[in-house]
Amino acid sequence: MISNKLVFKNHKLYNVMNKTMSAAMKSKGCKLIVPRYMSASPIVEHTVIENPLDQLKSLSKSRNLCDKDGFRKEDNHWAFVLSMSGDGSSSETKAPILRTVNFQRISENGIDFIMKNRGYASNSLFVKDKQVSFLHTFGKYKAGEKVEQWRATGYCKPLRLEEVIDHLPEYTVVEMVASVRANKEGDERADMDISHFMELIQETRNDFANREISMLELEEAVRAWRFVPKQMEKMVGGPGQIMWDRREWVKEDNVWKEPDQLMPF
């Protein structure tokens, strides 16, 4: 006797056999039942591609530079170089702007950092579609060791200061606030007395320690940014290697593609 309930545990088998068996089974009074958890549609397998930012974060965490959430650990030197062209207000005859800044946080969305809320470099980042270059290195190119170099291109977008303020080093914030206070006094930088500026820094440090600097003044002096890469490269090499190991990730439609292994030149 043929059972009137046949259950296929493998839905791929069902997809292949359904058309050829259904007529025969009906003629014998059988009914093909597919469990609810099965889908007659084919399975689409997705390859998980690692976000290069996650890889950089993991490596930085292993070197004790950041915590599990990607925030820079206290008193760590963890820096990168940012390069950009001018603000577009005049002919581009000046050399590109080059700044060394500290990582404040790294996440799957980008790299967070701060700059003083005044000046040519910070203002230039506001230019629409401004393209910037990024460089971070770790290690030494010497016998028995390797150097790791990360290069990227992308853009920067403003970030709410509240997202990183609790992790910023006091000395960085104090000097930025003191600089803005000095600018408000009206003297040109060249005419400013250095000893007076040192007094301003000390006064600002005391205000910061006593929590007498408002959030409004902090936002006036400190600007938070997030570098969002669209392309990243990782190069690893040392004197003991035959050649550099060079890999490139490219983001398309906000999705990272499978990395390509590039020639080292």
C-alpha positions as CSV (number, residue, x, y, z in Angstrom):
1,M,0.0,0.0,0.0
2,I,1.3,3.4,-0.9
3,S,1.2,6.1,1.7
4,N,-0.9,9.1,0.9
5,K,1.6,11.4,2.5
6,L,5.1,11.7,1.2
7,V,7.5,14.2,2.8
8,F,10.7,15.2,1.2
9,K,13.3,16.4,3.7
10,N,15.4,17.9,1.0
11,H,13.7,20.7,-0.9
12,K,16.2,20.6,-3.7
13,L,15.0,17.1,-4.4
14,Y,11.5,18.4,-4.4
15,N,12.3,21.1,-6.9
16,V,13.9,18.6,-9.3
17,M,11.3,15.8,-9.0
18,N,8.1,17.7,-8.4
19,K,7.1,18.1,-12.1
20,T,7.9,14.5,-13.1
21,M,6.4,12.8,-10.1
22,S,3.2,14.8,-9.4
23,A,1.2,13.2,-12.3
24,A,2.2,9.7,-11.4
25,M,1.5,10.2,-7.7
26,K,-1.9,11.7,-8.3
27,S,-2.8,8.7,-10.4
28,K,-2.1,6.4,-7.4
29,G,-4.1,8.6,-5.0
30,C,-1.0,10.1,-3.4
31,K,-0.6,13.6,-2.3
32,L,2.9,15.3,-2.2
33,I,3.2,17.4,0.9
34,V,6.0,20.0,1.4
35,P,6.6,21.0,5.0
36,R,5.9,24.7,5.8
37,Y,9.5,25.4,6.6
38,M,10.6,24.3,3.1
39,S,10.7,26.7,0.2
40,A,10.2,25.6,-3.4
41,S,12.5,28.4,-4.6
42,P,16.2,27.7,-5.1
43,I,18.7,28.5,-2.4
44,V,20.9,31.5,-3.1
45,E,24.2,31.2,-1.4
46,H,25.9,34.5,-0.4
47,T,29.6,34.7,0.1
48,V,30.4,36.8,3.2
49,I,33.1,39.3,2.3
50,E,35.0,40.8,5.2
51,N,34.8,44.5,5.6
52,P,38.4,45.8,5.5
53,L,37.6,48.3,8.3
54,D,36.6,45.3,10.5
55,Q,40.0,43.7,9.6
56,L,41.9,46.9,10.5
57,K,39.9,47.2,13.8
58,S,40.6,43.5,14.7
59,L,44.3,44.0,14.0
60,S,44.4,47.3,16.0
61,K,42.6,45.5,18.9
62,S,45.2,42.7,18.9
63,R,47.9,45.4,19.2
64,N,46.1,46.9,22.2
65,L,45.4,50.2,20.4
66,C,41.6,50.1,20.7
67,D,39.0,48.4,22.8
68,K,36.4,45.9,21.6
69,D,34.1,48.8,20.4
70,G,36.9,50.3,18.3
71,F,37.6,53.3,20.6
72,R,41.2,54.3,21.0
73,K,42.7,53.2,24.4
74,E,43.9,55.9,26.7
75,D,47.4,57.3,26.1
76,N,48.0,55.2,23.0
77,H,49.7,56.7,19.9
78,W,47.4,55.6,17.1
79,A,47.5,58.0,14.2
80,F,47.0,58.2,10.4
81,V,47.7,60.8,7.7
82,L,45.0,62.5,5.8
83,S,45.6,64.4,2.6
84,M,43.3,66.6,0.6
85,S,43.3,69.3,-2.0
86,G,42.2,72.9,-1.4
87,D,38.7,74.2,-0.8
88,G,38.0,75.0,-4.5
89,S,37.7,78.7,-3.9
90,S,40.7,79.5,-6.0
91,S,42.9,77.9,-8.6
92,E,44.5,74.8,-7.3
93,T,48.1,75.9,-7.3
94,K,48.8,75.1,-3.7
95,A,50.2,71.8,-2.5
96,P,47.7,69.4,-1.0
97,I,46.9,69.8,2.7
98,L,48.5,67.1,4.8
99,R,47.5,66.4,8.4
100,T,48.5,63.7,11.0
101,V,45.5,63.0,13.2
102,N,44.6,60.4,15.8
103,F,42.1,57.6,15.4
104,Q,39.3,58.1,17.9
105,R,37.2,55.1,16.8
106,I,37.1,52.6,14.0
107,S,34.0,50.8,13.0
108,E,32.4,49.0,10.0
109,N,31.1,52.5,9.0
110,G,34.4,54.4,8.9
111,I,37.2,56.0,10.9
112,D,36.3,58.8,13.4
113,F,38.6,61.6,14.3
114,I,38.6,65.2,15.4
115,M,40.0,68.5,14.1
116,K,40.0,72.1,15.4
117,N,36.8,73.8,14.3
118,R,38.7,76.5,12.5
119,G,41.2,76.6,9.8
120,Y,41.8,75.8,6.2
121,A,42.0,72.0,6.5
122,S,38.8,71.6,8.5
123,N,36.9,73.9,6.3
124,S,38.0,72.1,3.1
125,L,36.4,68.9,4.3
126,F,33.0,70.6,4.0
127,V,33.4,71.0,0.2
128,K,30.8,68.7,-1.6
129,D,32.3,65.5,-2.9
130,K,35.7,66.3,-1.5
131,Q,38.0,63.3,-2.1
132,V,40.6,62.6,0.6
133,S,43.5,60.1,0.9
134,F,44.3,58.1,4.0
135,L,47.5,56.4,5.1
136,H,48.2,54.3,8.2
137,T,51.3,52.2,8.9
138,F,52.3,49.8,11.6
139,G,55.5,47.9,12.2
140,K,59.1,48.3,10.9
141,Y,60.7,47.4,7.6
142,K,63.8,45.7,9.1
143,A,65.3,42.2,9.3
144,G,63.0,39.8,11.2
145,E,60.0,42.2,11.1
146,K,57.3,43.4,8.7
147,V,55.6,46.7,8.0
148,E,51.9,46.9,7.3
149,Q,50.6,49.8,5.3
150,W,46.9,50.7,4.8
151,R,46.0,53.2,2.1
152,A,42.5,54.4,1.2
153,T,40.5,57.0,-0.7
154,G,37.1,58.3,0.2
155,Y,35.3,61.3,1.8
156,C,34.7,62.7,5.2
157,K,31.3,63.5,6.7
158,P,30.5,65.5,9.9
159,L,29.9,63.5,13.0
160,R,28.1,64.5,16.2
161,L,30.7,65.4,18.8
162,E,28.7,63.6,21.5
163,E,29.6,60.3,19.8
164,V,33.3,60.5,20.7
165,I,33.6,63.3,23.3
166,D,33.8,60.8,26.2
167,H,36.9,59.2,24.7
168,L,38.9,62.3,23.7
169,P,42.1,63.0,25.4
170,E,42.0,66.0,27.7
171,Y,45.2,67.6,26.3
172,T,43.8,67.6,22.8
173,V,40.5,69.2,23.7
174,V,42.1,71.8,26.0
175,E,44.5,73.1,23.3
176,M,41.7,73.3,20.7
177,V,39.5,75.3,23.1
178,A,42.4,77.5,24.1
179,S,43.2,78.2,20.4
180,V,39.6,79.3,19.7
181,R,39.7,81.5,22.8
182,A,42.9,83.1,21.6
183,N,41.4,83.7,18.2
184,K,38.5,85.6,19.8
185,E,40.9,88.1,21.3
186,G,41.5,89.5,17.9
187,D,45.2,89.4,17.6
188,E,46.9,88.0,14.6
189,R,48.7,84.7,15.2
190,A,52.0,86.3,14.4
191,D,51.4,89.1,16.9
192,M,50.2,86.8,19.7
193,D,52.5,86.6,22.8
194,I,53.5,83.0,23.4
195,S,53.6,83.4,27.2
196,H,50.0,84.7,27.1
197,F,48.8,81.7,25.0
198,M,50.4,79.4,27.6
199,E,48.4,81.2,30.3
200,L,45.2,80.6,28.2
201,I,46.0,76.9,27.9
202,Q,46.5,76.6,31.7
203,E,43.3,78.5,32.4
204,T,41.4,76.3,29.9
205,R,42.9,73.2,31.5
206,N,41.6,74.3,34.9
207,D,38.2,75.1,33.4
208,F,38.1,71.6,31.8
209,A,39.0,69.9,35.1
210,N,36.3,71.8,36.9
211,R,33.7,71.1,34.2
212,E,33.3,74.8,33.4
213,I,33.5,74.4,29.6
214,S,30.0,74.1,28.1
215,M,29.1,71.8,25.3
216,L,28.4,74.8,23.2
217,E,32.0,76.0,23.6
218,L,33.3,72.5,22.9
219,E,31.4,72.3,19.7
220,E,32.6,75.7,18.7
221,A,36.2,74.6,19.1
222,V,36.2,70.8,18.2
223,R,34.8,69.3,15.1
224,A,34.3,65.5,14.7
225,W,34.5,63.8,11.4
226,R,34.2,60.3,10.0
227,F,36.4,59.1,7.1
228,V,34.3,56.8,4.9
229,P,36.5,54.9,2.5
230,K,35.4,53.7,-1.0
231,Q,38.6,51.9,-1.7
232,M,41.2,50.4,0.6
233,E,44.6,48.7,0.1
234,K,46.6,46.6,2.5
235,M,50.3,46.0,1.9
236,V,52.4,43.8,4.1
237,G,56.1,43.2,3.6
238,G,59.6,42.9,5.0
239,P,63.2,42.2,4.0
240,G,62.5,38.5,4.5
241,Q,59.7,38.4,1.9
242,I,60.2,37.8,-1.8
243,M,57.6,40.5,-2.6
244,W,54.9,42.6,-0.9
245,D,51.5,41.1,-0.3
246,R,49.1,43.6,-1.7
247,R,45.3,43.4,-1.6
248,E,42.6,45.9,-2.6
249,W,38.9,46.2,-1.6
250,V,36.5,48.4,-3.7
251,K,33.1,49.4,-2.5
252,E,30.3,49.5,-5.1
253,D,26.7,50.5,-4.2
254,N,27.8,50.7,-0.6
255,V,28.9,47.0,-0.6
256,W,32.5,45.8,-0.4
257,K,33.5,43.5,-3.2
258,E,35.8,40.5,-3.0
259,P,39.4,41.8,-2.5
260,D,41.8,41.5,-5.4
261,Q,45.4,40.5,-5.0
262,L,47.5,43.1,-6.8
263,M,51.0,43.2,-8.1
264,P,53.3,44.9,-5.6
265,F,54.3,47.7,-8.1
